[in-house]
Amino acid sequence: MPLPAKIGFIGTGSITDAMVRGLLVEPAAVPHVMMSQRSADVSAKLAADFPQVLVSIDNQAIVDGCDTVMLAIRPQIAEEVIRPLLFRDGQKVISVIAATSRPNLLEWIGADVLLTQAIPLPFVERRKGVTAIYPPDANTAAIFNALGTAVECATKVEYDLLASASALMGTYFGIMHRATEWLAENGLPEEKGRAYIAPLFAELSETALLAGKDTKFLDLSREFATKGGLNEQAFLDFDGKGGSGALKQALNRVLERVST
Ligand SMILES: NC(=O)c1ccc[n+]([C@@H]2O[C@H](COP(=O)([O-])OP(=O)(O)OC[C@H]3O[C@@H](n4cnc5c(N)ncnc54)[C@H](OP(=O)(O)O)[C@@H]3O)[C@@H](O)[C@H]2O)c1
């Protein structure tokens, strides 16, 4: 599936910055990108870094000038930004706006557009993103496959579940922080703890990525935990003393928020 000739971005904040850099880094995946001026510092820097960027102060000009429009504004202002815009029937619209329902988006858009929702993560900047999209859509998948991997969700339930899982990024770094903190409390200088923990976690993630699709994470957990050894003891303690319960409870609470 070829990528759209002109993608327009309404809202030029941190996630647009990451997506546009990912799309335009050499070799560029798309010929042109149009974006709203706001945030002015971000759009000015993107325009300075990439000649293919066209900045506009007029959101309607972006909708008019692009075949695919990416909505990347905060949920609190989404309605007031989207409602006044005139979209074309059949136009492709991708919303990355968090916690905003498809029926609301369609009502504000007010035209018979092809709407998909997506959850890009900051790694799209390095074309290493994994982006959940809903509903499945070849145009949207092509964009996010250029930025890493698109995961097409067959149902809203699947999409909400992946949205919940994406909320584990803070916990991932939080566990690294707590481990480093514990090392420091017990006498290891913080910089040494950091130098040890970051590659340890990076290599574990790499191992999970490289393992075949038939290898379950629990298989890896067992492989890295010798019977009666320290890793087994640590996981049994974590699991048995509420760690796994707390994790699932946290995911449940995120799911409640994203699925309303
Ligand atoms: N950051 C992430 O990793 C991430 C990941 C997935 C999804 N998202 C979602 O993507 C959306 C944007 O997130 P973000 O982190 O990029 O937020 P952000 O950095 O605050 O960007 C939002 C942008 O919208 C601009 N804006 C405000 N009013 C506008 C208007 N009337 N017309 C055009 N642009 C306008 C803001 O400009 P000013 O600064 O000038 O007000 C700002 O540049 C949110 O809904 C967020 O939930 C973010």
PDBQT file of the ligand as one rigid body, heavy atoms in Angstrom, charges set to zero:
ROOT
HETATM    1  N1  LIG A 301       2.682  12.339  23.531  1.00  0.00    +0.000 N 
HETATM    2  C1  LIG A 301       2.432  11.057  23.283  1.00  0.00    +0.000 C 
HETATM    3  O1  LIG A 301       3.287  10.177  23.453  1.00  0.00    +0.000 OA
HETATM    4  C2  LIG A 301       1.089  10.633  22.742  1.00  0.00    +0.000 A 
HETATM    5  C3  LIG A 301       0.927   9.319  22.312  1.00  0.00    +0.000 A 
HETATM    6  C4  LIG A 301      -0.305   8.929  21.758  1.00  0.00    +0.000 A 
HETATM    7  C5  LIG A 301      -1.347   9.825  21.690  1.00  0.00    +0.000 A 
HETATM    8  N2  LIG A 301      -1.159  11.089  22.166  1.00  0.00    +0.000 N 
HETATM    9  C6  LIG A 301      -2.297  12.006  22.059  1.00  0.00    +0.000 C 
HETATM   10  O2  LIG A 301      -2.022  12.931  21.027  1.00  0.00    +0.000 OA
HETATM   11  C7  LIG A 301      -2.608  14.188  21.320  1.00  0.00    +0.000 C 
HETATM   12  C8  LIG A 301      -1.507  15.231  21.315  1.00  0.00    +0.000 C 
HETATM   13  O3  LIG A 301      -0.567  14.880  22.314  1.00  0.00    +0.000 OA
HETATM   14  P1  LIG A 301       0.807  15.645  22.500  1.00  0.00    +0.000 P 
HETATM   15  O4  LIG A 301       1.579  14.927  23.551  1.00  0.00    +0.000 OA
HETATM   16  O5  LIG A 301       1.428  15.880  21.167  1.00  0.00    +0.000 OA
HETATM   17  O6  LIG A 301       0.247  17.006  23.104  1.00  0.00    +0.000 OA
HETATM   18  P2  LIG A 301       0.854  18.468  23.012  1.00  0.00    +0.000 P 
HETATM   19  O7  LIG A 301       2.341  18.379  22.958  1.00  0.00    +0.000 OA
HETATM   20  O8  LIG A 301       0.201  19.290  24.065  1.00  0.00    +0.000 OA
HETATM   21  O9  LIG A 301       0.338  18.939  21.568  1.00  0.00    +0.000 OA
HETATM   22  C9  LIG A 301      -0.932  19.407  21.313  1.00  0.00    +0.000 C 
HETATM   23  C10 LIG A 301      -0.785  20.470  20.268  1.00  0.00    +0.000 C 
HETATM   24  O10 LIG A 301      -2.054  20.976  19.875  1.00  0.00    +0.000 OA
HETATM   25  C11 LIG A 301      -1.846  22.367  19.575  1.00  0.00    +0.000 C 
HETATM   26  N3  LIG A 301      -3.092  23.093  19.475  1.00  0.00    +0.000 N 
HETATM   27  C12 LIG A 301      -3.852  23.624  20.461  1.00  0.00    +0.000 A 
HETATM   28  N4  LIG A 301      -4.918  24.274  19.937  1.00  0.00    +0.000 NA
HETATM   29  C13 LIG A 301      -4.819  24.150  18.594  1.00  0.00    +0.000 A 
HETATM   30  C14 LIG A 301      -5.588  24.605  17.508  1.00  0.00    +0.000 A 
HETATM   31  N5  LIG A 301      -6.716  25.307  17.691  1.00  0.00    +0.000 N 
HETATM   32  N6  LIG A 301      -5.199  24.294  16.260  1.00  0.00    +0.000 NA
HETATM   33  C15 LIG A 301      -4.077  23.575  16.041  1.00  0.00    +0.000 A 
HETATM   34  N7  LIG A 301      -3.279  23.116  17.047  1.00  0.00    +0.000 NA
HETATM   35  C16 LIG A 301      -3.654  23.413  18.286  1.00  0.00    +0.000 A 
HETATM   36  C17 LIG A 301      -0.969  22.819  20.709  1.00  0.00    +0.000 C 
HETATM   37  O11 LIG A 301      -0.385  24.075  20.389  1.00  0.00    +0.000 OA
HETATM   38  P3  LIG A 301      -0.031  25.184  21.523  1.00  0.00    +0.000 P 
HETATM   39  O12 LIG A 301       1.149  24.621  22.274  1.00  0.00    +0.000 OA
HETATM   40  O13 LIG A 301       0.296  26.392  20.722  1.00  0.00    +0.000 OA
HETATM   41  O14 LIG A 301      -1.255  25.334  22.377  1.00  0.00    +0.000 OA
HETATM   42  C18 LIG A 301       0.036  21.681  20.740  1.00  0.00    +0.000 C 
HETATM   43  O15 LIG A 301       1.064  21.853  19.820  1.00  0.00    +0.000 OA
HETATM   44  C19 LIG A 301      -3.294  14.052  22.677  1.00  0.00    +0.000 C 
HETATM   45  O16 LIG A 301      -4.647  13.785  22.509  1.00  0.00    +0.000 OA
HETATM   46  C20 LIG A 301      -2.586  12.852  23.284  1.00  0.00    +0.000 C 
HETATM   47  O17 LIG A 301      -3.421  12.162  24.181  1.00  0.00    +0.000 OA
HETATM   48  C21 LIG A 301       0.022  11.517  22.650  1.00  0.00    +0.000 A 
ENDROOT
TORSDOF 0
